[in-house]
């Protein structure tokens, strides 16, 4: 991405959205809604974990030389996986 802070921004947005989902879960009145909120919160947590991995790899590349290119290769793979990441409600 062209913006150095893109993944940090995405992390903040998804973490905030997950907090909203968890807060709204308190008001759920039936089992279906509780399960739906739980699934959404879990899938958002997975996206957040992938973003944390991307940010850690970026930090590693910025601080340590990567002669073999392994970290850069792994970073590209993580970025591609995140780009395809979708959340389905059901």
C-alpha positions as CSV (number, residue, x, y, z in Angstrom):
1,X,0.0,0.0,0.0
2,X,1.1,3.5,-0.6
3,X,0.2,4.8,2.8
4,X,2.6,3.7,5.6
5,X,-0.2,3.8,8.1
6,X,-2.8,1.8,6.1
7,X,-2.6,-1.4,8.2
8,X,-2.5,0.5,11.5
9,X,-5.6,2.4,10.4
10,X,-7.3,-0.9,9.4
11,X,-6.4,-2.4,12.8
12,X,-7.9,0.6,14.7
13,X,-11.1,0.5,12.6
14,X,-11.6,-3.3,13.0
15,X,-10.8,-3.2,16.7
16,X,-13.2,-0.4,17.3
17,X,-15.9,-2.3,15.3
18,X,-15.3,-5.4,17.3
19,X,-15.8,-3.4,20.5
20,X,-19.1,-2.2,19.2
21,X,-20.2,-5.7,18.3
22,X,-19.2,-6.9,21.8
23,X,-21.0,-4.0,23.5
24,X,-24.2,-4.6,21.4
25,X,-24.1,-8.3,22.3
26,X,-25.2,-7.3,25.8
27,X,-28.6,-6.3,24.5
28,X,-29.3,-9.5,22.6
29,X,-32.5,-11.1,23.7
30,X,-32.3,-14.5,22.0
31,X,-29.8,-17.2,21.3
32,X,-29.7,-16.6,17.6
33,X,-28.5,-13.0,18.1
34,X,-26.0,-14.0,20.7
35,X,-24.5,-16.6,18.4
36,X,-24.5,-14.1,15.5
37,X,-22.6,-11.5,17.5
38,X,-20.2,-14.1,18.8
39,X,-19.4,-15.3,15.3
40,X,-18.9,-11.8,14.0
41,X,-16.6,-10.9,17.0
42,X,-14.6,-14.1,16.4
43,X,-14.1,-13.3,12.7
44,X,-13.1,-9.7,13.4
45,X,-10.6,-11.1,15.9
46,X,-9.1,-13.3,13.1
47,X,-8.8,-10.2,10.9
48,X,-7.2,-8.3,13.7
49,X,-4.7,-11.1,14.3
50,X,-3.7,-11.0,10.6
51,X,-3.2,-7.3,10.7
52,X,-1.0,-7.6,13.8
53,X,1.1,-10.2,11.9
54,X,1.5,-7.8,9.0
55,X,2.5,-4.9,11.2
56,X,5.0,-7.1,13.1
57,X,6.5,-8.2,9.8
58,X,6.7,-4.6,8.6
59,X,8.4,-3.6,11.8
60,X,10.9,-6.6,11.4
61,X,11.7,-5.5,7.9
62,X,12.3,-1.9,9.0
63,X,14.6,-2.8,11.8
64,X,16.5,-5.9,10.6
65,X,18.1,-6.5,7.2
66,X,16.4,-9.4,5.3
67,X,19.2,-10.8,3.1
68,X,17.3,-14.0,2.2
69,X,14.0,-12.1,1.5
70,X,12.0,-14.5,3.7
71,X,10.3,-11.8,5.8
72,X,9.4,-9.8,2.7
73,X,8.0,-13.0,1.1
74,X,5.9,-13.7,4.2
75,X,4.7,-10.1,4.3
76,X,3.5,-10.3,0.7
77,X,1.6,-13.5,1.5
78,X,0.0,-12.0,4.6
79,X,-1.0,-8.9,2.7
80,X,-2.6,-11.0,-0.1
81,X,-4.5,-13.1,2.4
82,X,-5.8,-10.0,4.2
83,X,-6.8,-8.4,0.9
84,X,-9.0,-11.5,0.2
85,X,-10.4,-11.6,3.8
86,X,-14.2,-11.5,3.9
87,X,-16.6,-11.9,6.7
88,X,-19.9,-13.7,6.1
89,X,-22.6,-13.3,8.6
90,X,-23.9,-16.9,8.4
